[in-house]
Amino acid sequence: MDRIPEVAVIGAGIVGLCTAYALVERSAAVRLYESGVPGHGQSSGQSRIFRHAHDDARLVEFTRQGRAVWDEWADKLGAELVSQDGVVALGTPVPERLRILQDVGGMPVRAVDSTELRARMPLLADYQGPAMLDEGGGAIRTRTAIESLAGALGDRVVTEEVISVHPTDHGTVEVLSAAGREQYATAVVCAGLHTARLARGVGLSLPVQPAAHVRLTFQVGGAPPQRVACLQDSSGDFGEVGVYAAPYPGNSRYAVGLSQTVQVREDGSFADPHALVALNDRARVYVSRALPGLDPEPVEYLHCWVTSLPWSEDGMAVWEADGIFFAAGHNLFKQAPRLGRALAGAAVGEGLEEDLRPAAALGRPR
Ligand SMILES: Cc1cc2nc3c(=O)[nH]c(=O)nc-3n(C[C@H](O)[C@H](O)[C@H](O)COP(=O)(O)OP(=O)(O)OC[C@H]3O[C@@H](n4cnc5c(N)ncnc54)[C@H](O)[C@@H]3O)c2cc1C
C-alpha cells in the first residue's frame, strides 16, 4: 500500500470484497479487515444463483444493472464469474414475476413450454405448469469471484478481527483491532452476521434477523449435461414451494436448498436443535421426486447463517451513522458488485443512493 488508507472496509465476504474492489477502481486507498479467510462466512461454498426475478421492480432494475458489473469485472479479472446457462423458475408466481421483469425491460426473460424446459433443465422430472427462463441469469462462480477479487486486492486485505468501529471527536472514524488503533476518513461495515453488533456500538439498531440455513449437494447421475440452468421452484408439484438449486462449475454436481430457514435466538443458539436436520431431510425427499437426474444421496452439506431484513427475503439496506456505513440483507451474492459500487460511492462522499436507505425498504413486494 502506498499511502495511508482513507476507507476501512470490515468483512471480506463477497460484499466487502466488491466494495473494496470498487474503491480501488476509484483510486481510493482502502484497507479490508477480515477476521478469518475471505469468503468463509455466508459467502462460503460453490455456486449461487444470479436471477433477475424479484417482487420489487426497483430491485429488478438494481439487479439488471448489477449483471453488467459482473460482466465488466469478469473481463477485468479474466475469469468467468456467472455461467451462461440461465435460470428457470416454476410455479404460480411465474406470470406475475414475468410481468414485473417485462415492465422493467432490458432483460432476456420469457415463458417456456415443457419441451424447452427439458432442454434447459435436463435433470428435472416431468413438469407441465407455468415456467419461465431468465437467459441473463446463471450460476455465480463463487470461489472464482472470491479468489480473484481477494487476489486483486492483495495486501489491502488484512487478517484482523475488528472489535469496534466508531467516530472520533475530530471527524474521523477509528477502527480498533488486534493490529492496533487506526483512523480513517470513513468505514464501510460488511460483516454479515456481525454487522448488527458493530452497528449497535454507534447507537444503531438494525432489524437483522439471523437464521440458520442448509444446502445439500448431489452428484449428477451419468455424464454431466453440457448446459444446465439454475432452478427456482415455487410450484409445490414436488412437495415443496420454496426451492432453489444451482450447478457447480463443470455441471457434475448440483446444489439444492429450501428457502426456508431456522430462526435462532439473538445469541445464535437454536430453540429447536433438530429443525435444521428436518430441513436436510425435506431437501433429500424433494430431490428424489423432482430431480431424477441426480444421485439422491447428498455428497456435501453446507450449514450456514443467513441474515434477512423483515420486509423481504431479498431485502437489503444500508444504514449510515457519523460517516460509517452498515450494509445488511439476504441473497446479496448476486447484488454484491452493484452494491459494492454504491457503497464505494457513498464512502467517497457522493452520498448514499436513496433506494438503499432503510426507509426505502428495497425488495419489499409491491
Ligand atoms: C447456502 C446459501 C445459499 C445462498 N444462495 C444465494 C443465491 O443463490 N443467490 C444470492 O445472491 N445469494 C445467496 N445467498 C446469500 C448470499 O450468499 C449472502 O447474502 C452473501 O454471501 C453475504 O455476503 P456478505 O459479504 O454480506 O457476508 P459474509 O459472507 O458473511 O461476510 C462477512 C465477513 O465479515 C467477516 N467479519 C465479521 N465480523 C468481523 C469483524 N468484527 N472483523 C473482521 N471481519 C469480520 C466474516 O468473517 C465474514 O467473512 C445464499 C446464502 C447461503 C448461505
The ligand as an SDF file (V2000), in Angstrom:
LIG
                    3D

 53 58  0  0  0  0  0  0  0  0999 V2000
  -26.4930  -21.7920    1.2740 C   0  0  0  0  0  0  0  0  0  0  0  0
  -26.7210  -20.3890    0.8000 C   0  0  0  0  0  0  0  0  0  0  0  0
  -27.2700  -20.1850   -0.4610 C   0  0  0  0  0  0  0  0  0  0  0  0
  -27.4490  -18.8720   -0.9230 C   0  0  0  0  0  0  0  0  0  0  0  0
  -27.9310  -18.6830   -2.1850 N   0  0  0  0  0  0  0  0  0  0  0  0
  -27.8820  -17.4560   -2.7370 C   0  0  0  0  0  0  0  0  0  0  0  0
  -28.1490  -17.2720   -4.1090 C   0  0  0  0  0  0  0  0  0  0  0  0
  -28.4830  -18.2280   -4.8190 O   0  0  0  0  0  0  0  0  0  0  0  0
  -28.0100  -16.0300   -4.6330 N   0  0  0  0  0  0  0  0  0  0  0  0
  -27.6220  -14.9590   -3.8790 C   0  0  0  0  0  0  0  0  0  0  0  0
  -27.4880  -13.8680   -4.4230 O   0  0  0  0  0  0  0  0  0  0  0  0
  -27.3670  -15.0990   -2.5730 N   0  0  0  0  0  0  0  0  0  0  0  0
  -27.4850  -16.3220   -1.9800 C   0  0  0  0  0  0  0  0  0  0  0  0
  -27.1930  -16.4980   -0.6590 N   0  0  0  0  0  0  0  0  0  0  0  0
  -26.9060  -15.3380    0.1710 C   0  0  0  0  0  0  0  0  0  0  0  0
  -25.5050  -14.8330   -0.0490 C   0  0  0  0  0  0  0  0  0  0  0  0
  -24.5830  -15.8890   -0.0970 O   0  0  0  0  0  0  0  0  0  0  0  0
  -25.1680  -13.8550    1.0920 C   0  0  0  0  0  0  0  0  0  0  0  0
  -26.1840  -12.8560    1.1640 O   0  0  0  0  0  0  0  0  0  0  0  0
  -23.8290  -13.1920    0.8590 C   0  0  0  0  0  0  0  0  0  0  0  0
  -22.8130  -14.1680    0.6530 O   0  0  0  0  0  0  0  0  0  0  0  0
  -23.4980  -12.3210    2.0580 C   0  0  0  0  0  0  0  0  0  0  0  0
  -22.2090  -11.7930    1.8700 O   0  0  0  0  0  0  0  0  0  0  0  0
  -21.5930  -10.7850    2.9460 P   0  0  0  0  0  0  0  0  0  0  0  0
  -20.3060  -10.3460    2.3960 O   0  0  0  0  0  0  0  0  0  0  0  0
  -22.6400   -9.7640    3.2890 O   0  0  0  0  0  0  0  0  0  0  0  0
  -21.4600  -11.6450    4.2800 O   0  0  0  0  0  0  0  0  0  0  0  0
  -20.3840  -12.7580    4.6690 P   0  0  0  0  0  0  0  0  0  0  0  0
  -20.0570  -13.6190    3.5050 O   0  0  0  0  0  0  0  0  0  0  0  0
  -20.9010  -13.4360    5.8810 O   0  0  0  0  0  0  0  0  0  0  0  0
  -19.0810  -11.9270    5.0060 O   0  0  0  0  0  0  0  0  0  0  0  0
  -18.8920  -11.2340    6.1970 C   0  0  0  0  0  0  0  0  0  0  0  0
  -17.4210  -11.3660    6.5660 C   0  0  0  0  0  0  0  0  0  0  0  0
  -17.1420  -10.4840    7.6410 O   0  0  0  0  0  0  0  0  0  0  0  0
  -16.2080  -11.0960    8.4750 C   0  0  0  0  0  0  0  0  0  0  0  0
  -16.3170  -10.4540    9.7870 N   0  0  0  0  0  0  0  0  0  0  0  0
  -17.3790  -10.4650   10.6250 C   0  0  0  0  0  0  0  0  0  0  0  0
  -17.1390   -9.7410   11.7250 N   0  0  0  0  0  0  0  0  0  0  0  0
  -15.8820   -9.2450   11.5800 C   0  0  0  0  0  0  0  0  0  0  0  0
  -15.0650   -8.4240   12.3840 C   0  0  0  0  0  0  0  0  0  0  0  0
  -15.5060   -7.9550   13.5750 N   0  0  0  0  0  0  0  0  0  0  0  0
  -13.8180   -8.1250   11.9660 N   0  0  0  0  0  0  0  0  0  0  0  0
  -13.3650   -8.5810   10.7580 C   0  0  0  0  0  0  0  0  0  0  0  0
  -14.1180   -9.3800    9.9500 N   0  0  0  0  0  0  0  0  0  0  0  0
  -15.3460   -9.6980   10.3520 C   0  0  0  0  0  0  0  0  0  0  0  0
  -16.6260  -12.5510    8.4720 C   0  0  0  0  0  0  0  0  0  0  0  0
  -15.5390  -13.3810    8.8540 O   0  0  0  0  0  0  0  0  0  0  0  0
  -17.0670  -12.7650    7.0390 C   0  0  0  0  0  0  0  0  0  0  0  0
  -16.0310  -13.2700    6.2210 O   0  0  0  0  0  0  0  0  0  0  0  0
  -27.0830  -17.7830   -0.1240 C   0  0  0  0  0  0  0  0  0  0  0  0
  -26.5590  -17.9980    1.1460 C   0  0  0  0  0  0  0  0  0  0  0  0
  -26.3800  -19.2760    1.6080 C   0  0  0  0  0  0  0  0  0  0  0  0
  -25.7880  -19.4810    2.9750 C   0  0  0  0  0  0  0  0  0  0  0  0
  1  2  1  0
  2  3  1  0
  2 52  2  0
  3  4  2  0
  4  5  1  0
  4 50  1  0
  5  6  2  0
  6  7  1  0
  6 13  1  0
  7  8  2  0
  7  9  1  0
  9 10  1  0
 10 11  2  0
 10 12  1  0
 12 13  2  0
 13 14  1  0
 14 15  1  0
 14 50  1  0
 15 16  1  0
 16 17  1  0
 16 18  1  0
 18 19  1  0
 18 20  1  0
 20 21  1  0
 20 22  1  0
 22 23  1  0
 23 24  1  0
 24 25  2  0
 24 26  1  0
 24 27  1  0
 27 28  1  0
 28 29  2  0
 28 30  1  0
 28 31  1  0
 31 32  1  0
 32 33  1  0
 33 34  1  0
 33 48  1  0
 34 35  1  0
 35 36  1  0
 35 46  1  0
 36 37  1  0
 36 45  1  0
 37 38  2  0
 38 39  1  0
 39 40  1  0
 39 45  2  0
 40 41  1  0
 40 42  2  0
 42 43  1  0
 43 44  2  0
 44 45  1  0
 46 47  1  0
 46 48  1  0
 48 49  1  0
 50 51  2  0
 51 52  1  0
 52 53  1  0
M  END
$$$$
